[in-house]
């Protein structure tokens, strides 16, 4: 663990819906920079994010960030505390400008106009007076990123941020993700199926399969693991699965 780095400790988290366990006794720690969470569809990744952000209640276990009990807070309190999240579908209001989209989010988390401007400058978004309905997919992602870094974030979780983007757009987003931890002193946890992106930005990666943690460690070693390749990547090369 890096001295002074923000740290997330998840201990024995299970989520049960009837007879289904989308998460089954998951324990892991993320403690620096950008960390990855990967696995096949249905592995429990989004449920894990829902636990972090308060949209799913675990049947057992604990979640602490720098010693703070996240499970003791409701979703609104977690947002005010500093948890930020993107979703697979962008939460951009079409009738509001890019600026007002970010301002609305910042006001819910204790930020103001200065924080909004700093966040938009960070992501490099132009055309701030344009309505959300006129923004490209990449611009909508940039609005979401600006919302994540406004108002004193502590933990940023990104759910498939590169989905649907072309190679040039993904490269731009990759560079932005890499800058977030140092620029804002936050921990970033990333879900994505683009293994090139995961390999580039994530120092540590965890792998879920059928709700269980099957690997955790340095990203290169984890993605090369035979167990991971069997569960998630099949027999094809990593590059062919990106």
C-alpha positions in Angstrom: 0.0 0.0 0.0 1.3 3.4 -0.9 1.8 5.7 2.1 -1.0 8.2 2.3 -2.8 6.8 -0.7 -6.6 6.4 -0.5 -7.6 2.8 0.2 -10.8 0.8 -0.3 -11.2 -2.4 1.8 -14.1 -4.8 1.0 -14.5 -7.7 3.4 -16.7 -10.8 2.8 -19.4 -9.0 0.8 -22.3 -11.1 -0.3 -25.5 -10.0 -2.1 -28.5 -12.4 -2.3 -31.6 -12.0 -4.4 -33.8 -15.0 -3.6 -31.7 -18.0 -4.4 -29.3 -16.0 -6.5 -26.0 -14.7 -5.2 -24.5 -12.1 -7.6 -21.7 -11.5 -5.1 -20.5 -14.4 -2.9 -18.0 -13.6 -0.1 -16.0 -11.1 -2.0 -13.0 -9.6 -0.2 -10.5 -7.3 -1.8 -8.5 -4.1 -1.4 -7.6 -1.3 -3.8 -5.2 1.2 -2.6 -3.6 3.4 -5.2 -4.2 5.0 -8.6 -6.6 3.3 -11.0 -7.8 -0.2 -10.2 -9.7 -2.5 -12.5 -12.7 -4.8 -11.9 -13.2 -7.2 -14.8 -15.1 -10.5 -15.5 -17.6 -12.0 -17.9 -21.1 -10.7 -18.2 -23.1 -11.6 -15.1 -20.0 -12.0 -13.0 -21.3 -9.4 -10.4 -19.3 -6.3 -11.4 -22.3 -3.9 -11.6 -23.7 -5.4 -8.4 -20.3 -4.6 -6.8 -20.6 -1.0 -7.9 -24.2 -0.9 -6.7 -22.9 -2.0 -3.2 -20.2 0.7 -3.2 -22.7 3.5 -4.2 -25.6 2.3 -2.0 -28.0 1.0 -4.6 -27.6 -2.6 -3.4 -27.6 -3.8 0.3 -25.3 -6.7 1.0 -26.4 -9.6 3.2 -23.0 -9.7 4.9 -19.7 -8.0 4.9 -18.2 -4.5 5.2 -16.9 -1.8 3.0 -14.5 0.8 4.3 -12.7 3.6 2.6 -9.8 5.0 4.6 -11.5 3.6 7.7 -14.9 5.2 6.9 -17.8 2.8 6.9 -19.5 3.4 3.6 -22.4 1.0 4.3 -23.5 3.2 7.2 -24.4 6.0 4.7 -27.3 6.2 2.3 -26.5 7.0 -1.4 -27.0 10.7 -1.0 -24.6 10.8 2.0 -22.0 8.8 0.1 -22.2 11.3 -2.8 -21.8 14.3 -0.4 -18.9 12.4 1.3 -17.1 12.0 -2.0 -18.2 8.9 -3.9 -18.7 9.5 -7.6 -20.0 7.1 -10.2 -20.7 6.9 -13.9 -23.2 4.4 -15.4 -23.2 2.4 -18.6 -25.9 4.8 -19.8 -24.9 8.4 -19.4 -26.9 10.4 -16.9 -26.9 13.6 -19.0 -30.1 15.7 -19.0 -30.9 16.6 -22.6 -32.6 19.9 -21.9 -29.7 21.3 -19.9 -26.4 22.6 -21.2 -23.2 20.8 -20.4 -22.4 23.5 -17.8 -25.8 23.2 -16.1 -25.5 19.4 -16.1 -22.3 19.6 -14.2 -23.5 22.4 -11.9 -26.6 20.4 -11.0 -24.5 17.5 -9.9 -21.9 19.8 -8.1 -24.7 21.5 -6.1 -25.8 18.1 -4.7 -22.3 17.4 -3.4 -21.2 20.7 -2.0 -19.6 22.2 -5.1 -20.2 25.5 -6.8 -19.5 27.4 -10.0 -15.8 27.6 -9.4 -15.6 23.8 -9.0 -17.7 23.3 -12.1 -15.4 25.5 -14.2 -12.4 23.6 -12.9 -13.9 20.3 -13.7 -14.9 21.3 -17.2 -11.4 22.7 -17.8 -9.9 19.4 -16.6 -11.9 17.3 -19.1 -11.3 19.9 -21.9 -15.0 20.2 -22.8 -15.9 23.0 -25.3 -19.4 24.2 -26.2 -20.6 24.5 -22.6 -23.8 26.3 -23.6 -24.9 23.5 -25.9 -27.8 21.3 -24.7 -27.1 17.7 -23.7 -29.2 16.4 -26.6 -26.7 17.9 -29.1 -23.5 16.4 -27.5 -21.7 13.5 -29.1 -21.2 10.2 -27.2 -17.6 11.3 -26.2 -18.8 14.7 -25.1 -21.5 13.1 -22.9 -18.8 10.9 -21.3 -16.7 14.1 -20.7 -19.7 15.7 -18.9 -20.0 12.6 -16.7 -16.3 12.8 -16.0 -16.6 16.5 -15.1 -19.4 15.6 -12.7 -17.2 13.0 -11.1 -14.3 15.3 -10.4 -16.3 18.3 -9.1 -17.0 18.9 -5.4 -14.1 17.2 -3.7 -14.3 13.6 -4.8 -12.6 10.7 -2.9 -13.7 7.6 -4.7 -14.5 7.5 -8.4 -16.1 4.4 -9.9 -16.4 4.2 -13.7 -18.7 1.7 -15.3 -17.6 0.9 -18.9 -16.5 4.4 -19.8 -15.1 3.4 -23.2 -18.1 1.4 -24.4 -19.2 2.5 -27.9 -16.2 4.9 -28.4 -13.8 4.6 -31.4 -10.1 4.1 -31.0 -9.2 7.9 -31.0 -12.0 8.7 -28.5 -10.9 5.8 -26.2 -7.3 7.1 -26.4 -8.5 10.5 -25.3 -10.5 9.1 -22.4 -7.6 6.8 -21.4 -5.3 9.8 -20.9 -8.0 11.5 -18.9 -8.5 8.5 -16.6 -4.8 8.3 -16.0 -4.7 11.9 -14.8 -7.6 11.7 -12.3 -5.9 10.1 -9.3 -2.9 12.4 -9.0 -4.9 15.5 -10.0 -7.6 15.0 -7.3 -6.0 12.6 -4.8 -8.7 10.0 -5.4 -8.9 6.3 -6.0 -10.5 5.3 -9.3 -12.1 1.9 -9.8 -12.9 1.0 -13.4 -15.1 -1.7 -15.1 -14.5 -2.2 -18.8 -14.3 -5.0 -21.4 -11.6 -3.2 -23.3 -8.5 -5.1 -22.1 -6.2 -2.6 -23.8 -7.7 0.2 -21.7 -7.6 -1.9 -18.5 -4.0 -2.9 -19.2 -2.9 0.7 -19.8 -4.6 2.5 -16.9 -5.0 -0.1 -14.1 -2.1 -0.9 -11.8 -4.1 -3.5 -9.9 -7.0 -5.6 -11.2 -9.6 -7.9 -9.6 -11.5 -10.5 -11.5 -15.0 -11.8 -10.7 -16.6 -14.9 -12.0 -20.1 -16.1 -10.9 -19.9 -13.6 -8.0 -16.6 -14.9 -6.6 -13.2 -13.2 -6.7 -10.9 -15.5 -8.7 -7.9 -13.2 -9.0 -6.4 -10.0 -7.6 -3.0 -8.4 -8.2 -0.9 -6.5 -10.7 -2.9 -6.2 -13.9 -0.4 -7.8 -16.3 0.0 -10.9 -14.1 -3.8 -11.2 -13.5 -4.7 -11.0 -17.2 -2.1 -13.6 -18.0 -3.4 -16.0 -15.4 -4.6 -19.3 -16.9 -7.6 -19.3 -14.6 -8.6 -15.8 -15.7 -8.1 -16.6 -19.3 -10.3 -19.6 -19.0 -13.1 -17.8 -17.1 -13.1 -14.5 -18.9 -10.8 -14.5 -22.0 -11.4 -18.0 -23.2 -8.5 -19.4 -25.3 -8.1 -16.3 -27.4 -5.3 -13.8 -26.9 -6.0 -10.7 -24.7 -5.6 -8.5 -27.7 -8.3 -10.4 -29.6 -10.8 -9.8 -26.8 -10.3 -6.0 -26.6 
